[in-house]
Amino acid sequence: MQKQDELLVNVTINGKEIAAPSSLSTIQALWHAGYPRVKSVGCLEGVCGSCRIMVRRKESNQVSMELGCQTLIEEGMQVNFLVFPTPTHHTYDLNTIKSSWEVQGRFHKIFPEAEHCRHCGGCNRSCPKGIEVERGVELASKGRFREAGELFIECVMCNFCMTACPETIAPNHVGLFSRRVTAYFHTRPGNLISRLETLRKGDLDVKK
Amino acid sequence: MSKNNQGIAYDKALKKYSARKEVPAAEETLAPETLLKQFHPDYFPDSIINLKVGANKGEACHHQLAAMLQSDARIDESDLAGAPIIETDILVIGGGGAGCAAALMAAEAGARVTLATKLRLGDSNTVMAEGGIQASIEQGDTPQMHFEDTIKAGHHFSDKELVAEMVMDAPEVIRWLIQQGMQFDLDKYGDLLTRRAGGTSAARVVYYRDYTGLEMMRVLREAVLNSNIEILDYSPAVELLANESGHCAGAVLSSLKDCSYNLVRAKSVIVATGGIGRMHINQFPTSNHFGATADGLVLAYRLGAKLRDLDSFQYHPSGLSHPQHMAGHLITEGVRSAGAYMLNAHGERFVGELKTRDHVSSAILRECVEGRGITTPDGAIGVWLDTPGLELREPGMLAQRFPKLIELGKKSGINPLKVPPLIYPTLHYQNGGVVIDPNGLSSVKGLYCVGEVSGGIHGKNRIMGNALLEIISFGRRSGEHAAANCHGVKHKKISIEHLSDLRRELTQANMPMDLQGPLLFPECAKFENDSDYDGLHKNR
C-alpha cells in the first residue's frame, strides 16, 4: 500500500543516520533501515509503555519524552531509545492491609518518599500521556486515593515519571496503588454480589 | 485487499457524508451462511490445506499456519551443550493476562513459579483489549443464556463442557479481578455497568472505559511483581522439553539479552503465549501485539498436542483503515454497542451493526468488493464508522466512555466527533488452538495451554468479552491444578528428543525444511537468531 514516490526524511536514531518515509514511526524507521530492534517494542498502539524515547526536534533545544510507536519521524529529528528501568523497590501485598482505615498509614510505609515531593514538575513534563502526575502524588499523600487514582486512568506504566523523580517516589506506582486500593476496598457492586450469592446457593446451572 | 475496487474516493465520499440522527436500518437479503461463504476470509480459495505431519495429520489448516506448524526447529542438541538449568515447580510461558493469572494462582497455592516472557511482563494482547469482559450478572440474564450465546456465535463448533465451566466462573472472575485491585465502570449506586456484545441476547459485558485490558494488565502485572514469582523477561521459549515418557518437563528459553540458551526444568508447564495476528494471515492488517506469532501452537504441536479449528480466524470489523501508518488499530465494538452505525460510501447502513463479528466483517468486505467502499489515495479502502451520528444522538458519551478512541483521533488527525473514521476488518483473534480439558490440560501430560493459544471455547467465531473472560477463567484453573498436582513429580531426564521424530516425519513427508519455527517476531522486524535485540547493529 506504500506510495512509490514517498518523501524520505532524515533522522538520527540511536546515533544512526537514517532516511525513511515520513509516514513511519520511529520504530518502523529503524526497521526500515535494517536494524532488527525488538527490545522496547510492544503493542504498537501506545498502551504498553515499552517504547520509551527521548526526542529532540530540528532547531529546538527542548528534549521530550515520548512513545516510539506513536511518534512519526520528522526531518532533522534526533531520537534515542531508553532502557526500561528495573522494577521499583516499593513492594506491598493488598491482602495484608486489614481495612480501609489503615490504607493511609500503610501508604506512607510503602511509599515513604511520596511526602517529600519537591514539586519540581519533572514527572509532569516526562509523562507522554499528559497526566497531572505530581498532583496525583500529592492527593495520595493526603489519603485521597480515589481522586489520585482517577488522574492515572490513561497511565500505561512506561515508568518515565519514575525515572524523572529525584526523590525516587515511583509516582506511577503511587497512582496504581491508589487505583488498586479503591477497587479492593470500595468496589462492591450489588448486581455482582447478588449473582454470586445465587450461584453459591446452587440456584443456577447450565444445561449443555 | 487488492480485489476491492471502484469505490468512491475519500474526499468525494466525505463531502457526501453528513452526520444524521437517524439512518434507516439495513435490509439484509443474503442468508448469513451465504454471506460468510462469499466474503469471509476463512473461505478465500486455496487458503486452506491439509496438514501432513503431527497429531492433526490430514486435517484442515490455513496454509500460513501450516507452514509454521510443519517447520524445522530453531535448535538442536549441540545448542544446548553447557546451557545452564533453572529448576522450578511450574513454568509459565507468556506474560499476558492468562499467564499472570495462572502464575498468581500457582504461587498462592505454594508452588515455586517461574514466568518466562518473550518481551517484558505484560507485553500481550491483553493490554490492548478494549471492549470488556463477559459475566452474566444482570437480572434477566443467566449463565445459561451466556452459554447459548457463545455456542450460537461459534456456529456450534464449541466444546460445550469448556463453555459451561467458563460461563459459571464468570462472576467469580470479576470478583477476583476486583480483589486484585481492578476497577470497573459503575453506575451511581455502585453496580457494574454492562453493555451488549454483537450477537448476544443480553447486556453482559462489564468494562472499564475502552481501557479494560490496560486496566486489567497493569493491575495483574503489579500483583505479579509484588509476589515471589521469578520473572525471566526477553526470554522466548524456542522448544519444550520432555521426560523419557513424553511428559512435558520444561522448556528451552532463548535469552535475547546475551544470545544464549537456558533450560528450565519444571514439574509442569503452562503455555499462555497468545495468538497469531502478526503472522498476517491472508495478508490482513492486524490489531495484535508485536509478539503474537503462534509460538505456543508450534511448540505444543511438536510435542504431540492435538489442535483444533486451525482454519478459523477472527477479523474484527472495526480496524482503522486510514491513515496508513495506523492501519489495523482497533476501535472497540463497544462503540457500535453504544449505538454507532456503519455507513457505506453512499451513506447507507448495510448490516445490523451488532450481529456477530464474522457476519459484520463479511458485510464490510462485500461493500468494498462491490464498489460501495471508500478508497484513499494510498490504496486503502473501508466504510465509515458513524461516530459523529452517535455524538448527535448522545452528546458527550464518546468522550466519557471511549478515551482511547478520542486519543486515536488525536494521533490520526481525524476527530471522531466530527469526521467518521474509515474502518476495515483487521485480523484480531485465533478462534482455534490447542485442545484442552477444563483444567487447561492439553493431550500431552504436564502441558497446560490457556488463553488464546487454546481452542474449543469460541468454536469458529468469538463474541466480544469472552476472550478476557477465558484468559482469567482458564488461567486460574490451570494455575490451581498445576500447583495441586506438582507434588512428588520428578523428571529424571529432560531432552528435546522429540525433535528427532519431528525431523524424521518431516523428511518422510517430503516437507521443505527451510523454514524455522517458532517465528518469534514478525518479518518486519528482520530479527534473526543472533541479531542484536537492541537494534544498534544491522544483521551480519
Chai-1 contact restraints between the chains, C-beta under 6 A:
chainA,res_idxA,chainB,res_idxB,connection_type,confidence,min_distance_angstrom,max_distance_angstrom,comment,restraint_id
A,M1,B,D378,contact,1.0,0.0,6.0,A-B,restraint_1
A,M1,B,G379,contact,1.0,0.0,6.0,A-B,restraint_2
A,K3,B,D378,contact,1.0,0.0,6.0,A-B,restraint_3
A,N14,B,L536,contact,1.0,0.0,6.0,A-B,restraint_4
A,S23,B,Q324,contact,1.0,0.0,6.0,A-B,restraint_5
A,S23,B,H325,contact,1.0,0.0,6.0,A-B,restraint_6
A,L30,B,G535,contact,1.0,0.0,6.0,A-B,restraint_7
A,W31,B,C524,contact,1.0,0.0,6.0,A-B,restraint_8
A,W31,B,A525,contact,1.0,0.0,6.0,A-B,restraint_9
A,G34,B,K538,contact,1.0,0.0,6.0,A-B,restraint_10
A,Y35,B,G535,contact,1.0,0.0,6.0,A-B,restraint_11
A,Y35,B,K538,contact,1.0,0.0,6.0,A-B,restraint_12
A,P36,B,A525,contact,1.0,0.0,6.0,A-B,restraint_13
A,P36,B,K526,contact,1.0,0.0,6.0,A-B,restraint_14
A,P36,B,F527,contact,1.0,0.0,6.0,A-B,restraint_15
A,P36,B,S531,contact,1.0,0.0,6.0,A-B,restraint_16
A,P36,B,G535,contact,1.0,0.0,6.0,A-B,restraint_17
A,P36,B,N539,contact,1.0,0.0,6.0,A-B,restraint_18
A,R37,B,G535,contact,1.0,0.0,6.0,A-B,restraint_19
A,V38,B,F521,contact,1.0,0.0,6.0,A-B,restraint_20
A,V38,B,A525,contact,1.0,0.0,6.0,A-B,restraint_21
A,V38,B,F527,contact,1.0,0.0,6.0,A-B,restraint_22
A,V38,B,Y533,contact,1.0,0.0,6.0,A-B,restraint_23
A,K39,B,Y533,contact,1.0,0.0,6.0,A-B,restraint_24
A,K39,B,D534,contact,1.0,0.0,6.0,A-B,restraint_25
A,V41,B,F290,contact,1.0,0.0,6.0,A-B,restraint_26
A,G42,B,D123,contact,1.0,0.0,6.0,A-B,restraint_27
A,G42,B,F290,contact,1.0,0.0,6.0,A-B,restraint_28
A,C43,B,V127,contact,1.0,0.0,6.0,A-B,restraint_29
A,C43,B,M128,contact,1.0,0.0,6.0,A-B,restraint_30
A,C43,B,H289,contact,1.0,0.0,6.0,A-B,restraint_31
A,L44,B,F290,contact,1.0,0.0,6.0,A-B,restraint_32
A,E45,B,M128,contact,1.0,0.0,6.0,A-B,restraint_33
A,E45,B,H329,contact,1.0,0.0,6.0,A-B,restraint_34
A,V47,B,V127,contact,1.0,0.0,6.0,A-B,restraint_35
A,V47,B,M128,contact,1.0,0.0,6.0,A-B,restraint_36
A,V47,B,L214,contact,1.0,0.0,6.0,A-B,restraint_37
A,C48,B,D123,contact,1.0,0.0,6.0,A-B,restraint_38
A,C48,B,V127,contact,1.0,0.0,6.0,A-B,restraint_39
A,P87,B,L225,contact,1.0,0.0,6.0,A-B,restraint_40
A,T91,B,N226,contact,1.0,0.0,6.0,A-B,restraint_41
A,L94,B,G181,contact,1.0,0.0,6.0,A-B,restraint_42
A,M157,B,R218,contact,1.0,0.0,6.0,A-B,restraint_43
A,L176,B,E222,contact,1.0,0.0,6.0,A-B,restraint_44
A,R179,B,Q183,contact,1.0,0.0,6.0,A-B,restraint_45
A,R180,B,G181,contact,1.0,0.0,6.0,A-B,restraint_46
A,A183,B,I178,contact,1.0,0.0,6.0,A-B,restraint_47
A,A183,B,G181,contact,1.0,0.0,6.0,A-B,restraint_48
A,A183,B,M182,contact,1.0,0.0,6.0,A-B,restraint_49
A,A183,B,Q183,contact,1.0,0.0,6.0,A-B,restraint_50
A,Y184,B,G181,contact,1.0,0.0,6.0,A-B,restraint_51
A,T187,B,I178,contact,1.0,0.0,6.0,A-B,restraint_52
A,P189,B,G190,contact,1.0,0.0,6.0,A-B,restraint_53
A,P189,B,D191,contact,1.0,0.0,6.0,A-B,restraint_54
A,P189,B,L192,contact,1.0,0.0,6.0,A-B,restraint_55
A,G190,B,D191,contact,1.0,0.0,6.0,A-B,restraint_56
A,N191,B,I137,contact,1.0,0.0,6.0,A-B,restraint_57
A,N191,B,D191,contact,1.0,0.0,6.0,A-B,restraint_58
A,N191,B,L192,contact,1.0,0.0,6.0,A-B,restraint_59
A,L192,B,I137,contact,1.0,0.0,6.0,A-B,restraint_60
A,L192,B,I174,contact,1.0,0.0,6.0,A-B,restraint_61
A,L192,B,L192,contact,1.0,0.0,6.0,A-B,restraint_62
A,R195,B,I137,contact,1.0,0.0,6.0,A-B,restraint_63
A,R195,B,P171,contact,1.0,0.0,6.0,A-B,restraint_64
A,L196,B,P171,contact,1.0,0.0,6.0,A-B,restraint_65
A,L204,B,P143,contact,1.0,0.0,6.0,A-B,restraint_66
A,V206,B,P143,contact,1.0,0.0,6.0,A-B,restraint_67
A,V206,B,Q144,contact,1.0,0.0,6.0,A-B,restraint_68
A,V206,B,F147,contact,1.0,0.0,6.0,A-B,restraint_69
A,V206,B,A164,contact,1.0,0.0,6.0,A-B,restraint_70
A,K208,B,K160,contact,1.0,0.0,6.0,A-B,restraint_71
A,K208,B,A164,contact,1.0,0.0,6.0,A-B,restraint_72
